[in-house]
């Protein structure tokens, strides 16, 4: 029993010593600093009924390049939004005009959605630009929705004209093919032989 008491005492002393020993320092995870220098228009972009709002930001080697890049990215943001809106609009158009050969209708829609990227953002206006303390530039650009509707309408007109011309060309080719079936072409070379 004495041996058991001594063993327990030694075990207790070892545990106390082990608990007092310092452990290896735990690496503290540094949290990134809070971003406080952001413009209000970037945190909560305004919503306009008659305008599409595009936002862009850039931190480049110089202020001039940063500003230009931020504005360009804001214009690109508008282009992406326009593409999404036009695709939805074209889907509605397809549903209204969905009779006939579906393949041609689908090609018509795809053709317009590819051309939307070429719409000129000529009437886009840089509304606000902000230079943050860390060198990042923020830009807000707007584009009139009325202009988008006009541009898309022009695309529809151009595509309808092209589709009609293609239809007429196909019709003429079918008439030629039918007339050749009725009366095949005879070569004068064959007659001489």
Number of C-alpha atoms within 10 A of each C-alpha: 6 7 8 9 10 11 12 12 12 12 12 12 12 12 11 11 10 11 10 9 8 7 8 6 6 6 6 6 6 6 6 6 6 6 6 8 12 15 17 10 15 17 8 8 13 12 9 11 7 12 17 20 24 27 24 23 23 21 18 16 9 10 15 11 14 20 24 17 20 26 27 20 21 24 25 18 19 22 21 15 14 21 19 14 13 19 17 13 14 20 15 12 13 16 10 9 11 14 9 8 8 12 8 12 17 14 11 18 19 13 14 19 21 11 12 20 14 10 15 12 18 8 11 19 16 18 12 15 19 20 19 14 10 8 16 19 26 26 27 25 25 22 22 17 16 10 18 21 12 11 17 20 12 12 18 17 12 13 16 13 12 13 14 12 12 12 12 12 12 12 12 12 12 12 12 12 13 12 12 11 10 9 9 10 9 8 8 8 7 7 7 6 5
